[in-house]
Amino acid sequence: MRALLAALALLIGLLVAPPAHAAADTNLAAGRSATAGSFTDVYRAANVTDGNQATYWESANNAFPQWVQVDLGASASVSKLVLKLPSGWPVRTQTLSVQGSTNGSTFSTIAASATHTFDPAATITFGTTTTRYVRLQITANSGWPAGQLSEFEVWGSPLGNPGGGTNLALGKAMAASSHTQSYVAANANDDNVQTYWEGAAYPGTLTAQLGANADLTSITLKLNPDPVWARRTQTIQVLGREQSATAFTTLVPQATYTFDPATGNTVTIPVTAKAADVRLQITANTGAPGGQIAEFQIFGTPAANPDLTVTNLTWSPASPTATTAITLSSTVKNAGTAASAATSVNFYAGATKVGTAAVGALAAGASTSVSVNIGTRRPGTYQLSAKADEEGEVVEQNESNNTFTAPASLEVAEAPGPDLQIVGVSATPPNPAIGERVTFTVAVKNRGTSTTGATTVTRVAVGGTTLDTQTPPIAAGATANVAVGGGWTATSGGATITATADATDAVDETDEDNNTHSQQIAVGRGASVPYVEYEAESAVYQGTLLQSDPLRTYGHTNFATESSGRKSVRLNSTGQYVEFTSRNQANSIVVRNSIPDAPGGGGIEATISLYADGTFVRKLTLSSRHSWLYGTSDDPEALTNTPQADARRLFDESHALLSRSYPPGTKFRIQRDADDTAAFYIIDLIDLEQVAPRPSALPNAPPSPSTAPCPTTATTTRPPSSGRSRTTRTASSTACGSRRASGGRRRRSSPTTR
């Protein structure tokens, strides 16, 4: 009986004993770097790993799909995600898939797309997988038209290092003397034994560039352990280069090593040395005509060296205007184990370097504050960053942590006062013949915060002729279309048109350097077009102006970089509009626009409302069925219809024949009304044209093409397997304008033809 009771007690103890914490119960994402395809305002990706559930990331609105990802720093074994929204938020669902990658560029699916309830958290479990980068691809949110996340927890366990110490080669550059086919050096450092480097000849060298000295303990060389890899031997010499040297020396003499899938296909070579570069020199391989390495791991500890980091970045004044000089300040710290020589820190606004400050010598652990005056900046939003030792003057333990990006953006406001800018010049006719008289209309915008308050002179200089026109005061934010008095007689070869606002300096402006605009006019050559083009950004609008950065940097899913003139207007809300004042007689309209793709690709159709002088004219039907291609390749045949973060070919054109002709001076308004249901509308420009009257019907003749608005003939120009089937549309010139052949406009702003 005593033995039975003891056995029962032991059994009960086993049943009620608290479970031990498994290694998988570690949030590997805490404090790690997070990035996203987009963000809104201050809701940046870094918020998802800051341990604070009250802060959150939010993607760009009305622009699914969106993604956010965490870099775990090294490949790890993961099996669960815990995704959180701020406490107190209403319950919502988000549709998302989980993707993983070992290199940050090629992703595979870990968990298929599914709808998850956030109340306020959602847990996703899956089979244990090895990955470094974990990405959420979000396609829907029932609570808000954007991806949202406050905490991105990745639960699992780090992988052990068989060589002891830290694998110093992970993430470092690899170089080889040669390679065969696609078996490049980088494959030996991607944390994936299924890819490998293979040399093209003997001797073959494979070099890991650590960047700074390390005290080495061993190296581990791996091939794929799959039994299809036969047992083989390779003859290998290990060499190294100390950071201050130029030549390599022998660390381990040449020897023959056996790689056998039965024992893991792994070789570990003890190394006791100090080196910044480690090289394998392979002279024989019984399994292939060149050296082969799937993973080249180097173990040890970083040697004593400086490590420069930037720990903060601020600016003064906190809320500058366009006339306020701005000072940037940052703190540079030597987080390394040895003193640092003098160097510098560069400051950037976006991709533009705006200043450099000297950084003196720093002892290990020491910090210093530096500042630079970057002068004034034009109104706008600037992402600021600072980069220590960008020129590489100091050898560091870690060369990848020298950059700091300010968590908030610098906002430069318009300075009080007027600011005139030429936003467009049109010539009539736009392509004159030699000897023809040409007149000009100049669009002058007051970008400032107050009226000009005085009459100014708008000047046009062309081909030796100067034309001055008195311009009445212009209200803040308004644009005046100034009909310039007089004209110019076109001469052979064309000329440069230079328009200047406030040419006599009658008004004190907040920016006196943006008053001039120049463009060319061709005479006696080039295409003569019968329509007049109007840019949305030069019109009167209520909406959001989209514009590219000063360098016109191209980026995927970027409407501004695909817009004519790199600017367009976005209409998000009911009642928002773009209003154009016509300068020509017109009975037809073409709208270059973008509306969202369908969630699964294939495009949608949606209406938008057209008004003339405040009176509703008709609905215009817009379409995205022939736009929105996806992918990162510049090869059109490599693009796809499947929605993803990287999109291009965002715009298309819609055209309509109007029921009557409208005189110059008509105010055409494109407006989003309550029954216009697309998530957003991007308006780039319109063309207005007076087309020929409808032809008279003849007995027994087929119906005129003009009996239906804008008939088209569609011809597929690409097979669906290589991307969305594109169509070439040819419209009747008498019904829809004279330039519809071959699909319409010349794409001045297309990144593929830029």
C-alpha positions as a printed Julia matrix, in Angstrom:
754×3 Matrix{Float64}:
   0.0    0.0     0.0
   2.85   2.44    0.86
   4.43   1.76   -2.52
   1.09   2.39   -4.27
   0.59   5.72   -2.46
   4.11   6.79   -3.37
   3.46   5.95   -7.0
   0.2    7.92   -6.95
   1.92  10.91   -5.35
   4.6   10.83   -8.01
   1.97  10.65  -10.76
   0.0   13.58   -9.29
   3.2   15.6    -9.01
   3.94  14.99  -12.65
   0.42  16.03  -13.64
   0.39  19.3   -11.71
   4.02  20.35  -12.08
   4.29  23.68  -13.93
   5.5   23.31  -17.51
   9.11  24.35  -18.15
   9.6   27.31  -20.47
  10.67  25.97  -23.84
  13.34  27.72  -25.85
  10.58  28.65  -28.27
   9.08  30.98  -25.62
  11.35  33.87  -26.64
  10.17  36.98  -28.49
  13.03  37.22  -30.97
  11.68  40.46  -32.5
  11.93  42.63  -29.37
  14.02  45.7   -30.13
  14.92  44.45  -33.6
  14.92  46.53  -36.79
  11.54  46.83  -38.5
  10.77  48.2   -41.97
   7.64  48.64  -44.06
   6.53  49.3   -47.6
   5.02  52.63  -46.45
   3.89  54.53  -43.38
   1.53  57.38  -42.52
   2.56  60.49  -40.55
   4.42  59.46  -37.36
   3.2   55.86  -37.37
   6.46  54.28  -38.47
   7.56  50.65  -38.71
   9.93  51.0   -35.71
   6.87  51.2   -33.44
   6.08  47.48  -33.9
   9.19  46.31  -32.0
   9.49  49.04  -29.35
   7.67  47.04  -26.64
   4.99  49.74  -26.3
   1.5   48.59  -27.29
   0.26  52.2   -27.31
   2.44  53.11  -30.32
   1.71  51.59  -33.7
   2.59  51.39  -37.4
   0.06  52.41  -40.03
   0.63  52.03  -43.76
  -0.36  54.45  -46.48
  -4.15  54.6   -46.63
  -6.29  53.17  -49.44
  -3.31  51.47  -51.06
  -3.47  47.73  -50.32
  -1.48  45.5   -50.36
   0.99  46.69  -47.69
   3.8   44.96  -45.8
   5.77  45.29  -42.58
   8.7   43.09  -41.59
  11.16  42.39  -38.76
  14.85  41.5   -39.15
  15.71  39.02  -36.36
  19.43  39.74  -36.88
  20.23  36.09  -37.66
  18.35  33.04  -38.82
  16.25  31.51  -36.06
  13.77  28.7   -35.53
  10.28  30.27  -35.29
   6.79  28.81  -34.88
   4.44  31.53  -33.63
   3.53  35.19  -34.11
   1.64  37.39  -31.67
   0.29  40.5   -33.39
  -1.15  43.33  -31.29
  -3.1   46.55  -31.73
  -3.41  49.23  -29.01
  -5.57  48.3   -26.02
  -9.05  49.78  -26.2
  -9.28  49.8   -30.01
 -12.5   48.34  -31.45
 -12.32  44.73  -32.62
 -11.36  44.42  -36.27
 -10.08  41.84  -38.75
  -7.03  42.03  -40.98
  -6.35  39.72  -43.9
  -2.68  38.83  -44.12
  -0.12  36.2   -45.01
   3.2   35.45  -43.27
   6.38  35.3   -45.34
   9.97  34.48  -44.46
  13.41  35.08  -45.96
  17.02  34.34  -45.07
  18.43  37.22  -47.15
  15.77  39.95  -47.04
  15.08  39.88  -50.78
  13.63  36.46  -51.67
  10.56  35.55  -49.59
   8.55  32.35  -49.32
   5.16  31.77  -47.69
   5.16  30.57  -44.07
   1.42  30.93  -43.47
  -1.08  31.43  -46.28
  -3.33  34.47  -46.46
  -6.15  34.35  -43.91
  -8.42  36.74  -42.02
  -7.43  37.19  -38.36
  -9.44  38.87  -35.58
  -7.6   41.5   -33.5
  -9.2   41.84  -30.04
  -6.76  43.53  -29.58
  -4.25  40.75  -30.42
  -4.1   37.85  -32.87
  -1.92  34.74  -32.57
  -0.71  32.83  -35.62
   0.97  29.43  -35.22
   2.67  27.38  -37.92
   5.15  24.57  -38.36
   8.62  25.39  -37.08
  10.62  27.12  -39.79
  14.08  28.67  -40.05
  14.15  32.29  -41.18
  15.76  35.65  -40.45
  13.25  38.11  -41.93
   9.55  37.73  -41.07
   7.1   39.75  -43.19
   3.36  40.34  -42.94
   1.66  40.96  -46.3
  -1.64  42.75  -45.49
  -4.45  43.01  -48.03
  -7.48  44.14  -45.97
  -8.48  45.74  -42.66
 -12.12  45.97  -41.58
 -11.38  48.85  -39.18
  -9.33  51.21  -41.34
  -8.2   51.3   -45.0
  -4.57  50.55  -44.1
  -2.34  47.98  -42.45
  -2.06  48.59  -38.68
   0.09  46.94  -36.02
   1.42  48.04  -32.63
   3.51  45.0   -31.64
   5.0   42.35  -33.95
   6.18  39.48  -31.75
   8.06  36.55  -33.32
   8.36  33.58  -30.96
  11.01  30.91  -31.36
  14.61  30.14  -30.49
  17.97  31.27  -31.92
  20.09  28.73  -33.76
  23.26  27.54  -32.08
  26.66  28.06  -33.71
  28.53  24.73  -34.07
  31.94  26.4   -34.19
  31.56  28.18  -30.85
  31.33  31.94  -30.44
  29.58  34.14  -32.98
  29.43  33.51  -36.73
  31.21  36.69  -37.75
  30.74  36.05  -41.47
  26.93  36.26  -41.38
  25.81  39.26  -43.43
  29.33  40.16  -44.55
  30.5   40.54  -48.15
  31.81  37.49  -50.01
  34.18  37.54  -52.99
  35.44  34.72  -55.23
  38.11  34.37  -57.89
  35.51  32.8   -60.21
  32.17  31.01  -60.24
  30.23  28.59  -62.43
  26.79  29.49  -63.82
  24.65  30.96  -61.0
  26.71  29.48  -58.16
  28.04  32.83  -56.97
  30.08  33.73  -53.87
  27.08  35.25  -52.05
  25.48  31.78  -51.88
  28.15  30.77  -49.35
  26.87  33.37  -46.9
  23.07  33.29  -47.23
  22.42  30.91  -44.3
  20.97  28.35  -46.71
  22.81  25.06  -47.37
  20.65  24.39  -50.43
  22.52  27.13  -52.33
  26.28  27.06  -52.82
  29.32  28.62  -54.44
  31.24  26.67  -57.06
  34.51  27.86  -58.58
  35.2   27.65  -62.3
  38.89  26.71  -62.11
  41.75  25.74  -59.78
  43.01  27.27  -57.66
  39.73  28.86  -56.59
  39.47  31.37  -53.77
  36.49  32.35  -51.62
  37.01  35.35  -49.31
  34.86  36.52  -46.4
  35.35  40.25  -45.77
  34.72  40.87  -42.07
  35.53  44.59  -42.33
  37.68  44.68  -39.17
  39.97  42.4   -37.21
  38.51  39.5   -35.28
  40.14  37.01  -32.91
  39.33  33.76  -34.68
  38.7   30.38  -33.04
  37.48  28.22  -35.91
  35.81  28.11  -39.31
  33.01  25.77  -40.36
  32.48  24.78  -44.0
  29.19  23.2   -45.06
  27.71  21.45  -48.07
  24.11  20.33  -48.47
  23.61  17.3   -46.14
  21.11  15.75  -48.56
  22.32  12.2   -49.47
  22.21  13.12  -53.17
  25.5   14.9   -52.48
  28.08  12.13  -52.67
  31.0   11.94  -50.25
  33.97  13.99  -51.5
  37.26  15.51  -50.38
  38.52  19.05  -50.97
  42.08  20.34  -50.58
  41.92  23.66  -48.76
  44.36  26.26  -47.43
  43.13  28.98  -45.04
  44.64  32.47  -45.4
  43.96  35.77  -43.66
  44.64  39.5   -43.92
  45.08  41.74  -40.89
  43.18  45.04  -41.18
  46.32  47.18  -41.52
  47.99  44.84  -44.05
  47.57  44.51  -47.8
  48.77  40.92  -48.27
  47.3   37.58  -47.14
  49.28  35.15  -44.98
  48.7   31.47  -44.21
  46.55  30.78  -41.16
  46.13  27.0   -41.68
  48.39  25.1   -44.12
  46.91  23.24  -47.06
  45.19  19.98  -46.1
  42.59  17.58  -47.48
  39.19  17.54  -45.76
  36.35  15.02  -46.12
  32.76  16.18  -46.71
  30.29  13.34  -46.05
  26.46  13.64  -45.92
  26.46  10.76  -43.45
  28.14  13.05  -40.9
  26.33  16.27  -41.83
  28.57  17.23  -44.8
  30.33  19.68  -42.48
  34.0   20.36  -41.79
  35.29  22.42  -38.84
  38.86  23.76  -38.97
  40.39  25.21  -35.76
  41.98  28.63  -36.37
  43.84  30.79  -33.86
  44.62  34.12  -35.52
  43.62  37.75  -35.92
  42.25  38.76  -39.34
  39.84  41.13  -41.09
  39.53  38.99  -44.24
  39.53  35.18  -44.27
  40.19  33.32  -47.51
  39.81  29.7   -48.6
  42.11  28.59  -51.41
  40.88  25.32  -52.91
  43.12  23.32  -55.25
  41.23  20.01  -55.58
  37.73  18.54  -55.22
  36.96  14.87  -55.91
  33.28  15.67  -56.46
  33.4   18.56  -58.96
  35.82  20.42  -61.27
  35.92  23.39  -58.86
  35.74  24.22  -55.18
  32.29  24.01  -53.57
  31.06  25.68  -50.36
  27.41  26.07  -49.31
  28.09  27.94  -46.04
  31.36  29.6   -44.94
  31.06  30.31  -41.21
  33.74  32.1   -39.19
  33.7   31.96  -35.38
  35.41  34.15  -32.83
  35.04  37.58  -31.3
  35.59  41.08  -32.71
  39.06  42.38  -31.89
  39.58  45.68  -30.09
  38.49  48.43  -32.5
  36.38  51.58  -32.42
  32.71  51.42  -33.38
  31.14  54.77  -34.27
  27.41  55.2   -33.91
  25.03  58.17  -34.08
  22.67  58.11  -31.12
  20.36  61.07  -31.84
  19.51  63.78  -34.35
  17.7   67.04  -33.57
  17.13  70.4   -35.24
  16.65  74.0   -34.24
  14.28  75.78  -34.39
  11.77  73.01  -33.84
   9.22  74.48  -36.29
  11.12  76.41  -38.97
   9.69  78.31  -41.9
  11.16  78.68  -45.37
  13.12  81.78  -44.32
  14.54  80.32  -41.09
  18.11  78.99  -41.02
  18.15  75.46  -39.61
  20.84  73.89  -37.41
  21.13  70.1   -37.22
  22.75  68.48  -34.18
  23.68  64.88  -33.4
  25.61  62.87  -30.86
  28.35  60.53  -32.09
  29.43  57.73  -29.75
  32.38  55.37  -29.94
  30.69  52.16  -28.79
  33.8   50.11  -29.54
  36.67  48.81  -27.42
  39.47  51.01  -28.8
  39.98  54.72  -29.42
  38.79  56.24  -32.68
  40.73  58.67  -34.85
  39.13  61.94  -35.98
  36.51  61.63  -38.72
  33.25  63.36  -39.73
  29.48  62.95  -39.78
  27.36  63.74  -42.86
  23.79  65.02  -42.57
  21.1   64.19  -45.14
  17.64  65.52  -45.96
  16.16  62.63  -47.88
  18.88  61.53  -50.31
  20.55  64.96  -50.43
  23.63  65.65  -48.33
  23.04  69.03  -46.67
  26.03  69.37  -44.36
  29.13  67.84  -42.76
  30.5   68.27  -39.24
  33.96  67.29  -38.01
  34.18  64.66  -35.26
  37.3   64.67  -33.1
  39.15  61.63  -31.8
  37.03  59.62  -29.32
  38.14  57.27  -26.57
  36.31  53.94  -26.26
  32.87  54.61  -24.8
  33.11  58.4   -25.27
  30.55  60.63  -27.02
  30.59  64.07  -28.6
  27.92  66.43  -29.92
  28.32  68.1   -33.31
  26.2   70.65  -35.2
  25.97  72.13  -38.68
  23.97  75.02  -40.11
  22.19  73.84  -43.26
  20.67  77.22  -44.08
  17.05  77.53  -45.21
  14.92  74.82  -46.81
  11.92  75.15  -49.06
   8.53  74.28  -47.55
   7.95  70.57  -47.24
   8.61  67.44  -45.22
  12.16  66.15  -44.89
  13.37  62.8   -43.56
  16.66  63.58  -41.78
  19.55  61.19  -41.18
  23.16  61.35  -40.05
  26.01  59.03  -41.13
  29.22  58.79  -39.11
  32.51  58.06  -40.91
  30.77  57.66  -44.25
  34.11  57.96  -46.07
  35.52  54.94  -44.17
  38.43  56.73  -42.52
  38.16  54.61  -39.36
  38.3   50.8   -39.29
  35.41  49.74  -37.04
  34.09  46.6   -35.4
  30.79  47.15  -37.16
  30.55  49.2   -40.35
  26.78  48.75  -40.7
  25.57  50.77  -37.68
  26.88  54.22  -38.57
  23.54  55.69  -39.72
  20.81  57.2   -37.56
  17.44  58.3   -38.99
  15.38  60.8   -37.03
  12.16  59.14  -35.79
  10.12  62.23  -36.81
  10.3   64.28  -39.99
  11.4   67.9   -40.26
   8.43  70.02  -41.29
   9.29  73.34  -42.97
   6.3   75.66  -43.21
   5.63  78.44  -45.66
   7.07  81.7   -44.36
   4.59  84.53  -43.73
   4.13  86.58  -46.88
   3.55  86.09  -50.61
   5.61  83.8   -52.86
   5.04  83.95  -56.63
   5.97  81.06  -58.86
   5.49  80.36  -62.57
   3.72  77.01  -62.79
   3.1   76.89  -66.53
   3.46  78.67  -69.86
   1.28  77.9   -72.87
   1.83  79.16  -76.39
  -0.88  79.64  -79.02
  -0.34  77.95  -81.41
   1.88  75.48  -79.53
   3.84  74.46  -82.65
   3.88  77.54  -84.94
   5.09  77.74  -88.49
   7.87  80.15  -89.39
   6.51  83.7   -89.48
   3.36  82.83  -87.52
   2.35  85.11  -84.64
   2.46  83.44  -81.22
   0.73  84.61  -78.03
   1.31  83.38  -74.5
  -0.6   82.64  -71.32
   1.37  82.34  -68.08
   0.07  80.59  -64.95
   1.32  82.49  -61.9
   0.68  80.93  -58.49
   1.0   82.62  -55.12
   2.39  79.8   -52.96
   2.64  82.11  -49.96
   0.42  82.76  -46.98
  -0.78  86.27  -47.86
  -1.89  88.23  -50.93
   0.68  89.99  -53.07
  -1.22  93.19  -52.3
   0.17  95.04  -55.31
   0.16  94.91  -59.08
   3.16  93.02  -60.43
   4.69  92.57  -63.87
   4.62  89.15  -65.54
   7.31  89.04  -68.19
   7.84  86.7   -71.14
  11.15  86.81  -73.02
  11.39  84.8   -76.23
  13.7   85.05  -79.23
  14.81  88.62  -78.46
  11.25  89.83  -77.77
  10.25  90.95  -74.27
   6.55  91.15  -73.35
   5.46  92.74  -70.03
   1.93  92.47  -68.64
   0.46  94.1   -65.56
  -0.87  91.45  -63.17
  -3.4   92.33  -60.45
  -2.84  91.16  -56.84
  -3.05  87.38  -56.38
  -4.57  85.91  -53.23
  -2.67  83.38  -51.12
  -2.87  79.93  -52.71
  -4.51  81.25  -55.89
  -3.29  80.88  -59.48
  -3.75  83.62  -62.08
  -3.72  82.74  -65.77
  -2.13  85.87  -67.22
  -2.84  86.54  -70.89
   0.38  88.25  -71.94
  -0.07  91.34  -74.07
   1.53  91.4   -77.51
   3.06  88.48  -79.36
   6.16  87.02  -80.96
   6.78  86.18  -84.6
   8.06  82.6   -84.82
  11.54  82.21  -86.3
  13.28  79.18  -87.75
  14.79  76.79  -85.23
  12.51  77.73  -82.35
  13.46  79.57  -79.18
  13.52  79.46  -75.39
  10.52  80.95  -73.57
  11.46  82.47  -70.21
   8.63  83.64  -67.99
   9.23  85.69  -64.84
   6.79  86.58  -62.08
   7.18  89.99  -60.38
   9.83  90.9   -62.94
  10.3   94.4   -61.47
  10.54  93.25  -57.81
   7.44  95.14  -56.74
   6.67  92.61  -53.99
   8.88  91.32  -51.15
   8.54  87.54  -51.38
   9.48  84.76  -48.99
  11.44  83.07  -51.8
  12.91  85.28  -54.51
  14.66  82.39  -56.3
  11.63  80.58  -57.77
  10.1   83.31  -59.95
  11.46  82.13  -63.31
  10.46  79.27  -65.58
  11.96  78.36  -68.97
  10.86  75.99  -71.72
  11.46  75.43  -75.41
   9.13  76.16  -78.3
   9.63  74.34  -81.6
   9.0   76.15  -84.87
   8.42  74.51  -88.23
   8.99  70.96  -86.98
   7.55  68.37  -84.6
   4.0   67.22  -84.22
   1.24  69.8   -84.3
  -1.43  68.75  -81.83
  -5.01  70.06  -81.8
  -5.59  69.77  -78.05
  -4.47  71.89  -75.09
  -3.09  70.19  -72.04
  -3.75  71.29  -68.44
  -1.75  70.01  -65.45
  -3.7   69.24  -62.27
  -1.07  70.79  -60.0
  -1.46  74.11  -61.87
  -5.23  74.07  -61.5
  -7.43  75.03  -58.55
  -7.92  71.97  -56.36
  -9.09  70.65  -53.05
  -7.12  67.48  -52.45
  -3.57  66.36  -51.75
  -0.71  67.48  -53.99
   1.59  64.56  -54.78
   5.11  65.5   -55.83
   8.44  63.71  -56.14
  11.47  64.69  -54.09
  13.93  67.31  -55.48
  16.03  64.57  -57.12
  12.91  63.08  -58.72
  13.91  59.69  -57.23
  12.0   56.88  -58.88
  10.21  54.48  -56.56
   7.65  51.75  -57.08
   4.0   52.48  -56.2
   4.89  56.18  -56.37
   2.24  58.18  -58.2
   4.32  61.37  -58.29
   7.25  59.81  -60.16
   4.88  58.49  -62.84
   3.0   61.79  -63.14
   3.54  64.32  -65.9
   5.86  66.93  -64.42
   6.27  64.6   -61.41
   3.17  66.11  -59.78
  -0.5   65.14  -59.55
  -3.49  65.62  -57.22
  -5.09  62.94  -55.06
  -8.82  63.03  -54.23
  -9.6   60.99  -51.12
 -12.86  62.48  -49.86
 -16.3   63.37  -51.17
 -16.39  66.94  -52.49
 -12.69  67.14  -53.38
 -11.98  68.32  -56.91
  -9.58  69.69  -59.51
 -10.85  72.69  -61.51
  -9.32  73.77  -64.82
 -10.03  77.05  -66.63
  -9.98  76.37  -70.36
  -8.01  78.42  -72.84
  -9.53  76.83  -75.95
 -12.87  75.84  -77.42
 -13.59  72.22  -76.54
 -16.19  69.53  -76.94
 -14.09  66.55  -75.77
 -11.99  65.74  -72.72
  -9.22  63.26  -71.89
  -8.3   62.59  -68.24
  -4.99  60.97  -67.28
  -5.78  59.28  -63.99
  -5.18  56.4   -61.62
  -7.7   54.51  -59.51
  -6.95  51.43  -57.36
  -6.45  47.93  -58.68
  -8.85  45.19  -57.61
  -7.64  43.37  -54.45
  -6.81  40.28  -56.47
  -5.62  42.16  -59.57
  -7.46  42.67  -62.84
  -8.52  46.25  -62.22
 -11.82  48.0   -61.51
 -14.03  50.66  -63.08
 -15.37  53.69  -61.22
 -17.03  56.98  -62.09
 -16.05  60.55  -61.33
 -18.19  63.66  -61.92
 -17.56  66.38  -64.52
 -18.95  69.91  -64.03
 -18.73  72.95  -66.3
 -19.11  76.4   -64.7
 -20.72  74.76  -61.69
 -23.28  72.71  -63.66
 -23.13  68.93  -63.73
 -22.25  67.67  -67.23
 -21.86  63.9   -66.97
 -20.15  61.0   -65.24
 -16.74  59.98  -66.59
 -15.92  56.29  -66.39
 -12.35  55.59  -65.27
 -10.66  52.19  -65.38
  -7.62  50.43  -63.92
  -8.07  47.28  -65.99
  -5.09  48.16  -68.19
  -2.75  49.57  -65.53
  -1.18  48.34  -62.26
   1.6   45.88  -63.04
   3.76  44.51  -60.23
   7.38  43.51  -59.69
  10.84  45.01  -59.21
  12.18  44.23  -62.69
  12.62  46.89  -65.37
  11.78  44.21  -67.97
   8.06  44.53  -68.81
   7.83  40.81  -69.55
   8.91  40.04  -65.97
   6.03  42.0   -64.41
   2.91  40.31  -63.09
  -0.79  40.96  -62.41
  -0.56  39.67  -58.83
  -0.84  42.57  -56.34
   2.24  43.16  -54.18
   4.15  46.07  -52.66
   6.08  47.03  -55.81
   3.75  48.42  -58.49
   4.19  50.5   -61.63
   2.25  51.51  -64.76
  -0.17  53.21  -62.39
  -1.92  55.59  -64.85
  -4.34  55.24  -67.73
  -6.46  57.67  -69.78
 -10.22  58.03  -70.05
 -11.9   60.17  -72.69
 -15.37  61.41  -73.49
 -17.22  63.36  -76.18
 -19.3   66.11  -74.6
 -22.86  66.94  -75.66
 -21.97  70.52  -76.6
 -18.96  72.76  -77.25
 -17.66  74.99  -74.44
 -15.91  78.35  -75.0
 -12.51  79.42  -73.63
 -12.77  80.49  -70.0
 -15.04  77.58  -69.04
 -14.26  76.16  -65.6
 -14.17  72.36  -65.97
 -14.28  70.67  -62.56
 -13.5   66.97  -62.0
 -15.09  66.21  -58.64
 -15.48  63.22  -56.38
 -19.18  63.02  -55.49
 -20.85  60.72  -52.96
 -21.68  58.13  -55.63
 -18.1   58.04  -56.98
 -16.91  54.99  -55.09
 -13.22  54.32  -55.83
 -11.04  54.35  -52.71
  -9.03  57.2   -54.23
  -8.61  59.14  -57.48
  -5.28  60.51  -58.77
  -5.71  63.24  -61.4
  -2.56  63.99  -63.39
  -3.81  66.19  -66.25
  -6.58  66.73  -68.77
  -6.6   67.52  -72.49
  -9.38  69.63  -74.02
 -10.01  69.53  -77.76
 -12.56  70.73  -80.27
 -13.11  67.7   -82.5
 -14.75  67.64  -85.92
 -18.57  67.42  -86.11
 -20.2   64.08  -86.59
 -20.4   63.01  -90.22
 -23.83  62.97  -91.86
 -25.41  59.57  -92.21
 -25.56  58.12  -95.71
 -28.35  55.85  -96.97
 -27.72  52.19  -96.09
 -24.48  53.18  -94.35
 -23.48  51.55  -91.05
 -23.99  53.65  -87.94
 -21.49  56.45  -87.46
 -18.77  55.77  -84.9
 -19.88  58.93  -83.15
 -23.29  57.55  -82.26
 -21.74  56.06  -79.09
 -19.24  57.9   -76.95
 -15.68  57.11  -77.91
 -15.87  53.69  -79.62
 -12.67  51.72  -79.37
 -11.03  48.76  -80.96
  -9.0   46.7   -78.48
  -6.06  44.55  -79.53
  -4.16  42.38  -77.05
  -0.45  43.13  -77.27
   0.91  40.79  -74.56
  -0.04  37.25  -73.54
  -1.61  37.06  -70.07
   1.16  34.78  -68.85
   3.64  37.66  -68.91
   1.53  40.28  -67.15
  -1.89  41.87  -67.45
  -3.18  41.75  -71.0
  -2.56  45.26  -72.29
  -4.81  46.83  -74.92
  -4.14  49.26  -77.69
  -7.18  51.49  -78.14
  -7.98  53.26  -81.39
 -10.84  55.75  -81.19
 -12.67  57.56  -83.93
 -10.9   60.89  -84.42
 -14.16  62.57  -85.25
 -15.8   61.42  -82.05
 -13.05  61.26  -79.46
 -10.2   63.5   -80.54
  -7.53  63.14  -83.16
  -4.72  61.56  -81.13
  -6.11  58.28  -79.9
  -4.23  55.97  -82.29
  -1.73  53.53  -80.73
  -3.1   53.9   -77.24
  -3.05  57.66  -76.78
  -0.49  60.0   -75.3
   3.21  59.91  -75.53
   4.14  58.97  -71.97
   6.43  61.84  -71.1
   6.61  60.83  -67.47
   6.94  57.05  -67.8
   9.96  55.82  -65.81
  10.74  53.32  -68.54
  11.22  56.08  -71.11
  12.55  58.81  -68.89
